[in-house]
C-alpha cells in the first residue's frame, strides 16, 4: 500500500454556520475554502485532541475495511472563526480550537439509522460489531447508533469515543488484550451471526503496514499532551502497538461479542 492512498486533504474553515448540539462535544457545521460543508470536531472540546485522534484512526480503519465513512479532512481554524457566535460557551470552545481540527464531509439530507425501520444483514452487522469491539468503541448503541442512511446506503460516523485506553495511559498493553464488555450494548449485536468470519477477514486485511500508515496520519500537534512524559513519536508508537497487539489477540474480543450475543438470543 502506498502512503498516498491514505493522505488526508487540508482545508481552511471559512464560515461558521451553526453549532450541532446533538453530542456533548459541540461540533459545528461550517463552510470550507474548497466549497464544501463539513462537520467540524474541535480540539478545544471536552477530551481535546484525543477525541480527534480516535475519530481519525477509527474512521480511516473503517474506510480501509470497506465501510462508507464521510471524507475526513484536517480543518484549519484561524482566530477570527466564529467571532460572531453569541453563545459564550461556544466562543470559548472556538478560542481553544485555533489551529488544526478534524472535519467530516457533511452528508446533506442524511437521516439517522433506525434499527426498528431498517434491518442490516448478518454479514454487515458482524463486521461493524467486530470493528467496534476492536476499536473499543462504546458509542454505537440503540440510544445513539452513530450510523446514517444516505442515498440508500449505510454510513458510519463519529468514532471519537473509541480507543478509550488513551484517557488512562497506564497498562495499555494489558488493555489491548482484554475483552470489550460494552459490546453487549451494541445496536447491531442481535444480527451479528458471522463474527468469526468477520474476524478471519479483517485480521488478514489489517496488516502492520496499514496500521502504521493510519497512525502516521495523526498530526504531531495533536500529540503534544499536557503533562505527558512521552514525546509525540513515542505516543504515536503506543497507538500503533496497541492496535497491532489487539489485532493479534482478536479472538478475545470476538469471543466476548459472540458470548454477549448468545445471551441475547
C-alpha positions as CSV (number, residue, x, y, z in Angstrom):
1,X,0.0,0.0,0.0
2,X,1.3,3.5,-0.8
3,X,1.1,6.2,1.7
4,X,-0.6,8.4,-0.8
5,X,-3.7,6.2,-0.6
6,X,-4.2,7.3,3.0
7,X,-3.3,11.0,2.7
8,X,-5.9,13.5,4.0
9,X,-6.7,16.8,2.5
10,X,-6.4,20.1,4.4
11,X,-9.0,22.8,4.2
12,X,-9.4,26.2,5.8
13,X,-12.7,26.9,7.6
14,X,-14.2,30.0,6.1
15,X,-17.7,30.4,7.6
16,X,-19.3,29.2,10.8
17,X,-22.8,28.1,10.0
18,X,-24.4,26.6,13.2
19,X,-23.4,24.6,16.2
20,X,-24.6,21.0,16.3
21,X,-25.8,20.2,19.8
22,X,-26.5,16.5,19.4
23,X,-23.3,15.5,21.3
24,X,-21.5,16.8,24.3
25,X,-18.5,17.9,22.3
26,X,-20.4,20.7,20.4
27,X,-19.3,20.1,16.9
28,X,-20.3,22.6,14.2
29,X,-21.4,22.8,10.6
30,X,-19.1,25.1,8.6
31,X,-18.1,26.1,5.1
32,X,-14.5,25.5,4.0
33,X,-12.5,27.1,1.2
34,X,-13.0,24.1,-1.1
35,X,-16.7,24.9,-1.5
36,X,-17.9,22.0,0.7
37,X,-19.6,21.9,4.1
38,X,-18.0,20.0,7.0
39,X,-19.0,18.9,10.4
40,X,-16.0,20.2,12.5
41,X,-14.8,18.4,15.6
42,X,-12.9,20.8,17.8
43,X,-9.7,20.2,19.6
44,X,-10.8,22.5,22.4
45,X,-13.8,20.3,23.3
46,X,-14.0,18.0,26.3
47,X,-11.5,15.3,25.5
48,X,-9.3,17.6,23.4
49,X,-7.1,16.1,20.7
50,X,-7.6,12.6,22.0
51,X,-11.2,12.5,20.7
52,X,-9.9,13.8,17.3
53,X,-7.2,11.1,17.2
54,X,-9.8,8.4,18.0
55,X,-12.2,9.7,15.3
56,X,-9.3,9.8,12.8
57,X,-8.0,6.3,13.5
58,X,-11.4,4.8,13.8
59,X,-12.8,6.4,10.7
60,X,-9.8,5.6,8.5
61,X,-9.6,1.9,9.7
62,X,-13.4,1.6,8.9
63,X,-12.9,3.1,5.5
64,X,-10.0,0.8,4.7
65,X,-12.1,-2.2,5.7
66,X,-14.7,-1.2,3.1
67,X,-17.3,0.8,5.1
68,X,-18.8,4.0,4.0
69,X,-17.3,6.8,6.0
70,X,-17.6,10.6,5.2
71,X,-14.3,12.0,3.9
72,X,-12.2,13.1,6.8
73,X,-10.1,16.3,6.4
74,X,-7.8,18.4,8.5
75,X,-9.6,21.7,9.1
76,X,-7.6,24.8,9.9
77,X,-9.2,27.3,12.2
78,X,-8.0,30.9,12.4
79,X,-8.5,33.2,15.3
80,X,-11.4,35.1,13.6
81,X,-13.5,32.0,13.1
82,X,-16.9,32.1,15.0
83,X,-16.3,35.6,16.4
84,X,-20.0,36.5,15.8
85,X,-21.2,33.5,17.7
86,X,-23.2,34.8,20.7
87,X,-23.0,31.7,22.9
88,X,-20.2,32.2,25.4
89,X,-19.6,28.5,25.8
90,X,-19.1,28.1,22.0
91,X,-16.9,31.3,21.9
92,X,-14.6,29.7,24.5
93,X,-14.6,26.4,22.5
94,X,-13.5,28.2,19.3
95,X,-10.8,30.2,21.0
96,X,-9.4,27.0,22.4
97,X,-9.5,25.3,19.0
98,X,-7.4,27.6,16.9
99,X,-5.1,25.6,14.6
100,X,-5.8,22.1,13.2
101,X,-9.1,20.4,13.9
102,X,-11.0,17.5,12.3
103,X,-13.7,17.8,9.6
104,X,-16.1,15.3,8.2
105,X,-17.8,15.9,4.9
106,X,-21.4,16.9,5.6
107,X,-23.8,14.4,4.1
108,X,-26.7,16.7,3.2
109,X,-30.1,15.0,3.6
110,X,-28.8,12.0,5.6
111,X,-31.0,10.6,8.3
112,X,-30.1,8.7,11.4
113,X,-30.1,4.9,11.1
114,X,-33.1,3.4,12.8
115,X,-32.8,-0.3,13.7
116,X,-36.6,-0.6,14.0
117,X,-37.1,0.6,10.5
118,X,-34.1,-0.9,8.7
119,X,-32.5,-4.3,9.5
120,X,-28.9,-4.9,8.5
121,X,-27.8,-8.3,7.1
122,X,-25.8,-10.6,9.4
123,X,-22.5,-10.2,7.5
124,X,-22.6,-6.4,7.6
125,X,-23.8,-6.3,11.2
126,X,-21.0,-8.7,12.2
127,X,-18.3,-6.6,10.5
128,X,-19.5,-3.5,12.2
129,X,-19.7,-5.2,15.6
130,X,-16.2,-6.6,15.1
131,X,-14.9,-3.2,14.1
132,X,-16.3,-1.5,17.3
133,X,-15.0,-4.3,19.5
134,X,-11.6,-3.9,18.0
135,X,-11.6,-0.1,18.4
136,X,-13.3,-0.3,21.9
137,X,-16.0,2.0,20.6
138,X,-18.6,2.4,23.3
139,X,-20.9,4.6,21.2
140,X,-22.9,2.6,18.7
141,X,-25.9,1.8,20.8
142,X,-29.7,1.9,20.4
143,X,-29.7,5.3,22.0
144,X,-27.1,6.7,19.7
145,X,-26.3,4.5,16.7
146,X,-23.8,6.8,15.0
147,X,-24.8,5.5,11.7
148,X,-26.5,7.4,8.9
149,X,-28.7,6.4,5.9
150,X,-27.6,8.4,2.9
151,X,-28.6,7.7,-0.7
152,X,-29.9,4.3,0.5
153,X,-26.5,3.3,1.8
154,X,-25.3,2.9,5.4
155,X,-22.6,5.3,6.6
156,X,-20.5,5.1,9.8
157,X,-19.8,8.3,11.7
158,X,-18.2,9.5,14.9
159,X,-15.6,7.2,16.3
160,X,-14.4,9.8,18.9
161,X,-15.4,7.6,21.8
162,X,-13.1,4.8,20.6
163,X,-9.6,3.8,22.0
164,X,-10.6,5.0,25.4
165,X,-7.4,3.5,26.8
166,X,-5.7,6.8,26.0
167,X,-7.6,8.5,28.8
168,X,-5.7,6.4,31.3
169,X,-2.3,5.7,29.7
170,X,-1.1,3.1,32.2
171,X,-1.3,-0.6,31.5
172,X,-2.2,0.0,27.8
173,X,-0.6,-3.4,26.8
174,X,-2.9,-5.2,29.2
175,X,-5.9,-3.3,27.9
176,X,-5.0,-4.2,24.3
177,X,-5.5,-7.9,25.2
178,X,-8.8,-7.5,27.2
179,X,-12.3,-8.3,26.0
180,X,-14.7,-5.4,25.4
181,X,-17.6,-5.8,27.8
182,X,-19.6,-2.8,26.4
183,X,-20.2,-4.7,23.2
184,X,-23.3,-6.1,24.9
185,X,-25.0,-2.8,24.3
186,X,-24.2,-2.6,20.5
187,X,-27.2,-1.8,18.4
188,X,-26.3,-4.5,15.8
189,X,-25.2,-7.3,18.1
190,X,-28.5,-9.3,17.7
191,X,-27.9,-9.6,13.9
192,X,-24.2,-10.3,14.2
193,X,-24.2,-14.0,13.4
194,X,-21.0,-14.1,11.4
195,X,-18.4,-12.7,13.8
196,X,-15.9,-15.4,13.3
197,X,-16.0,-14.8,9.5
198,X,-15.5,-11.1,10.1
199,X,-12.6,-11.8,12.4
200,X,-10.9,-14.0,9.8
201,X,-11.4,-11.5,7.0
202,X,-10.3,-8.3,8.8
203,X,-7.4,-9.9,10.6
204,X,-5.8,-10.5,7.2
205,X,-6.6,-7.1,5.8
206,X,-5.2,-5.0,8.7
207,X,-1.5,-5.6,8.1
208,X,1.1,-3.7,10.3
209,X,1.8,-1.5,7.2
210,X,-1.8,-0.4,7.0
211,X,-2.0,0.3,10.7
212,X,1.3,2.3,10.6
213,X,0.1,4.4,7.7
214,X,-3.1,5.3,9.5
215,X,-1.4,6.1,12.8
216,X,1.2,8.2,10.9
217,X,-1.7,10.5,9.8
218,X,-2.0,11.9,13.3
219,X,-0.7,15.5,13.3
220,X,2.2,15.9,15.7
221,X,0.4,18.9,17.1
222,X,-2.3,16.6,18.4
223,X,0.3,14.5,20.3
224,X,1.7,17.3,22.4
225,X,-0.2,16.3,25.5
226,X,0.0,18.4,28.6
227,X,1.7,16.6,31.4
228,X,2.8,13.7,29.2
229,X,6.2,12.1,29.8
230,X,6.3,10.7,26.3
231,X,7.3,12.5,23.1
232,X,4.8,12.8,20.2
233,X,6.6,10.0,18.4
234,X,6.5,7.7,21.5
235,X,2.8,8.4,21.9
236,X,2.3,7.6,18.2
237,X,4.2,4.3,18.7
238,X,1.9,3.4,21.6
239,X,-1.2,3.8,19.3
240,X,0.4,1.6,16.7
241,X,1.4,-1.1,19.1
242,X,-2.0,-1.0,20.8
243,X,-3.7,-1.6,17.5
244,X,-1.2,-4.3,16.5
245,X,-1.4,-6.2,19.8
246,X,-5.2,-6.0,19.9
247,X,-5.5,-7.4,16.4
248,X,-3.1,-10.3,17.3
249,X,-5.4,-11.2,20.2
250,X,-8.7,-10.5,18.3
251,X,-10.1,-13.9,19.3
252,X,-10.5,-12.5,22.8
253,X,-12.9,-9.7,21.9
254,X,-14.5,-11.7,19.1
255,X,-15.5,-14.4,21.6
256,X,-16.7,-11.8,24.1
257,X,-19.0,-10.5,21.4
258,X,-20.2,-14.0,20.5
259,X,-20.9,-14.8,24.1
260,X,-22.8,-11.5,24.6
261,X,-24.9,-12.2,21.5
262,X,-25.8,-15.7,22.7
263,X,-27.1,-14.2,25.9
264,X,-29.4,-12.0,23.9
265,X,-31.0,-14.6,21.6
